[in-house]
Amino acid sequence: MREDWEVIEQQYLSPLAAKSCATKGRERPESPCPIRTEYQRDRDRILHCKAFRRLKHKTQVFIAPEGDHYRTRLTHTLEVAQIARTIARALLLNEDLTEAIALGHDLGHTPFGHSGERAIQKILPTFRHNKHSLRVVDVLEKDGQGLNLTWEVRNGIISHSGEEHFPHTLEGQIVRIADRIAYVNHDLDDAIRSGILGPSDVPAHLQVELGQSQGERINYMVLDIIKNSQNQSEVKMSAHAYDLMMELRSFLFAQVYRNEEALIEEATVERMIHQLYAYYLDHLELLPATAVQAQPYVMVLDYIAGMSDSFALQKYNEIAGKS
């Protein structure tokens, strides 16, 4: 069955698509699966790993929101995967590779979203969640064995954000842009649900051009990408659509991500993260027995970065009760 799928990829997918039979391979060679292609195998490994399950209790934007309908890092990941697969299918690119990258792109995200990431960066300035996502799949999962993913999935994971790395496959480029499409739209939806924003607060010209609902905005952006990326060696939006998306993103930064309430929450998160770090650095014996051996500060940051919001809060309260 794997060989049948490999033939289908060769016959059906675009010449620009990454083919599973032509992967650059894994760091540790393995016998092929009789059923699944290499990228299908990677998708399944990510889906079944512990770091993926923890995403359901990690903040997307709103910390401990009152309500069941706010996004978590897990639902964000699933929305990215859905948008990315839609684009990949329309462009006749490899959906399995696209989905694997999308499902793995945020495995290294910290508790409390980007506030947690910035708190860790004050301890270790070089920390980036995309780099840590790669560390999770390469080193930390399976008690130090890692998931041994293909080169293309690993490249897509580390290059989904930031300027230091750029995807070497079109499938990786899709995830990079789908990530941004997902969060600017669902974060706006959650901000309106929370009452931080009202529907009329969105600049009028963005409502006219992008649409008034989340579905309309996503549809506009996805169709623009498909139109401008057909048979091209780059996945991209038109300049006009990109400018509109970035204007919406800037609006969210000013009104939601960096508003007064968010900055107060960020100070609380920073205090919690730093106290956890100081405590565990002095009590390395309390780290899990399965912790991957490294320099003490690395082991502590690995542990904290892997925590869910609720687990980090629980440990912080335990520490506070001992002081």
Secondary structure as UniProt FT lines:
FT   HELIX           2..12
FT   TURN            15..16
FT   HELIX           20..22
FT   HELIX           38..47
FT   HELIX           50..54
FT   HELIX           55..57
FT   HELIX           73..90
FT   TURN            91..92
FT   HELIX           95..104
FT   TURN            105..108
FT   TURN            111..112
FT   HELIX           113..121
FT   TURN            122..123
FT   TURN            125..126
FT   HELIX           129..135
FT   HELIX           136..140
FT   TURN            141..145
FT   HELIX           151..158
FT   HELIX           170..194
FT   HELIX           199..201
FT   HELIX           204..210
FT   HELIX           214..229
FT   TURN            230..231
FT   HELIX           239..252
FT   HELIX           253..257
FT   HELIX           260..282
FT   HELIX           284..286
FT   TURN            289..290
FT   HELIX           296..306
FT   HELIX           309..322
//
